[in-house]
Amino acid sequence: MHHKPQSAGPSWLINRTGMSPVYFDFLIKIFKNNLQFC
């Protein structure tokens, strides 16, 4: 059984997609900003 993080942890997503942590954090910030302006 693989460990599933309770929160949307970026580490396992980065491992799957191969994206850099900085670029991933950049997408998260844009995503959160878009949610605020919905």
C-alpha positions in Angstrom: 0.0 0.0 0.0 1.3 3.4 -1.0 1.1 6.2 1.6 -1.6 8.6 0.6 -1.1 12.2 2.0 -4.2 13.7 3.7 -3.6 17.0 2.0 -2.7 17.4 -1.6 1.0 16.9 -1.1 3.0 18.2 -4.1 5.9 15.7 -3.6 4.2 12.7 -4.9 2.7 14.7 -7.8 6.2 15.9 -8.7 7.4 12.3 -8.6 4.7 11.3 -11.0 4.8 14.2 -13.4 8.5 15.1 -13.1 7.7 18.8 -12.7 10.0 20.9 -10.7 8.9 22.0 -7.2 9.2 25.7 -8.1 7.0 25.3 -11.3 4.5 23.2 -9.4 4.3 25.8 -6.6 3.8 28.4 -9.3 0.8 26.5 -10.7 -0.7 26.1 -7.2 -0.5 29.8 -6.6 -2.3 30.5 -9.9 -4.9 27.9 -9.2 -5.6 29.4 -5.8 -5.8 32.9 -7.3 -8.3 31.6 -9.9 -10.5 30.1 -7.1 -10.6 33.5 -5.3 -11.8 35.3 -8.4 -14.4 32.7 -9.3 
